[in-house]
Structure formats: structure tokens, C-alpha cells
Amino acid sequence: VKSEDVSEALRLVRVSTMAANSAGSGGGRGGASAGAGAGAGATGGALPSREEMNRAESFLRSRLVMGAVVNKQRIVEEAAGRGYNAVVVARALAVMVMRGEVQERNQSRLIKRIK
């Protein structure tokens, strides 16, 4: 193996890693580009705007009945179907869990609104 071959292999790894990083891979969840929302925001690695988060949280509050246990993926897909960005909705759910408004069950597959 020549040193030029090793250098070329390292260069290819760096280039492919940088390309994947700049593409903003969504961690394999497959929902990073679903739904347009109210505007551009929350695409790639950008943080969603406060307005988008508030819209997503209000949708979740209106959709989730107190005490009901529902499938988390179904709620995210329903929100995406109504024009919300799936990533923003998932982040809003995580924020609501941290606040104690929503409880995750069954390895985070199900959610229950408690407040």
C-alpha cells in the first residue's frame, strides 16, 4: 500500500463526512423535510423558531386529550399531514415532556397528556 493511497483514502473519508454533515442528516428518522410549516425555518440543522414551536405545541395541546394515551408516531405524522414540520413537532413533544405536560410510555412510543 502506497502512502498516496492512504492519503487519498483519508481525503475521501473527510470529504464524505463533511458532505453528510452539511446535508443535515436527521439521524435516520426520515422526517426532517416533511411538511413545510408556516415558513422556511427548521430545515437542516437550524433551530426552529419560537413561533413554529408555539404553533406545534398548540396543535399538540388541542389534539391530545387529558389522560388519553396515543401513539407518538401517529401524532407526528398527523401534524406533518396538516402542514407542520415533523421535526418541530417532535421537538415540541420533547419540550412538553421536560415540562411535565406529557408523559412518555412504552419506550417513548406512546405519549399521555397529564397537564
C-alpha positions as CSV (number, residue, x, y, z in Angstrom):
1,V,0.0,0.0,0.0
2,K,1.4,3.3,-1.1
3,S,1.3,6.4,1.0
4,E,-0.6,8.2,-1.8
5,D,-3.3,5.6,-1.5
6,V,-3.6,6.1,2.3
7,S,-3.7,9.9,1.8
8,E,-6.4,9.6,-0.9
9,A,-8.5,7.3,1.4
10,L,-8.3,9.7,4.3
11,R,-9.2,12.6,2.0
12,L,-12.3,10.6,0.7
13,V,-13.4,9.9,4.3
14,R,-13.1,13.6,5.3
15,V,-15.0,14.7,2.2
16,S,-17.8,12.2,2.6
17,T,-18.1,13.1,6.3
18,M,-18.3,16.8,5.6
19,A,-20.9,16.2,2.9
20,A,-23.1,14.1,5.2
21,N,-22.7,16.8,7.9
22,S,-23.6,19.6,5.7
23,A,-26.6,17.7,4.3
24,G,-28.1,17.8,7.8
25,S,-28.9,14.1,8.1
26,G,-31.9,13.7,10.5
27,G,-30.4,10.8,12.4
28,G,-32.2,8.3,10.2
29,R,-35.7,9.3,11.3
30,G,-36.8,10.2,7.8
31,G,-38.9,13.2,8.7
32,A,-36.5,16.1,8.5
33,S,-38.1,17.5,5.4
34,A,-41.7,16.5,5.8
35,G,-44.2,19.4,5.9
36,A,-43.4,23.0,5.2
37,G,-44.9,24.7,8.2
38,A,-45.6,28.4,8.2
39,G,-42.3,29.3,6.5
40,A,-38.8,28.2,5.9
41,G,-37.4,27.6,9.4
42,A,-36.3,24.2,10.9
43,T,-34.6,22.9,7.8
44,G,-31.3,21.1,8.1
45,G,-29.5,21.8,11.3
46,A,-31.2,25.1,12.0
47,L,-33.2,25.5,15.2
48,P,-36.9,26.0,14.8
49,S,-38.3,29.5,15.5
50,R,-40.2,30.2,18.7
51,E,-43.3,30.8,16.6
52,E,-43.1,27.4,15.0
53,M,-42.6,25.8,18.4
54,N,-45.7,27.6,19.8
55,R,-47.8,26.6,16.8
56,A,-46.7,22.9,17.2
57,E,-47.4,23.0,21.0
58,S,-50.8,24.5,20.5
59,F,-51.6,21.8,17.9
60,L,-50.4,19.1,20.3
61,R,-52.5,20.5,23.2
62,S,-55.6,20.7,21.0
63,R,-55.0,17.2,19.6
64,L,-54.1,15.4,22.9
65,V,-57.0,14.9,25.3
66,M,-56.2,14.9,29.0
67,G,-55.4,11.4,30.2
68,A,-55.5,9.8,26.7
69,V,-52.6,7.5,25.6
70,V,-51.8,7.8,21.9
71,N,-49.2,6.6,19.5
72,K,-46.4,9.2,19.2
73,Q,-45.6,8.5,15.6
74,R,-49.2,8.8,14.6
75,I,-49.5,12.3,16.2
76,V,-46.3,13.4,14.4
77,E,-47.5,12.1,11.0
78,E,-50.9,13.7,11.5
79,A,-49.2,17.0,12.2
80,A,-47.0,16.7,9.2
81,G,-50.1,16.0,7.1
82,R,-51.6,19.3,8.3
83,G,-48.5,21.3,7.3
84,Y,-46.4,21.2,10.4
85,N,-42.7,20.3,10.2
86,A,-42.3,16.8,11.7
87,V,-39.0,17.7,13.4
88,V,-40.5,20.7,15.0
89,V,-43.5,18.7,16.3
90,A,-41.1,16.0,17.7
91,R,-39.1,18.7,19.4
92,A,-42.2,20.4,20.8
93,L,-43.2,17.0,22.3
94,A,-39.8,16.6,23.9
95,V,-40.2,20.1,25.4
96,M,-43.6,19.2,26.7
97,V,-42.2,16.0,28.3
98,M,-39.5,18.0,30.0
99,R,-42.1,20.4,31.4
100,G,-44.2,17.6,32.7
101,E,-47.2,18.3,30.4
102,V,-46.8,15.0,28.6
103,Q,-45.6,11.6,29.8
104,E,-43.8,9.1,27.6
105,R,-44.6,5.4,27.9
106,N,-43.6,2.1,26.3
107,Q,-40.0,3.2,25.4
108,S,-41.3,6.6,24.1
109,R,-43.6,5.0,21.6
110,L,-46.7,6.2,23.4
111,I,-47.5,9.6,24.9
112,K,-50.0,10.6,27.6
113,R,-51.1,14.2,28.3
114,I,-51.2,14.7,32.1
115,K,-51.4,18.6,32.4
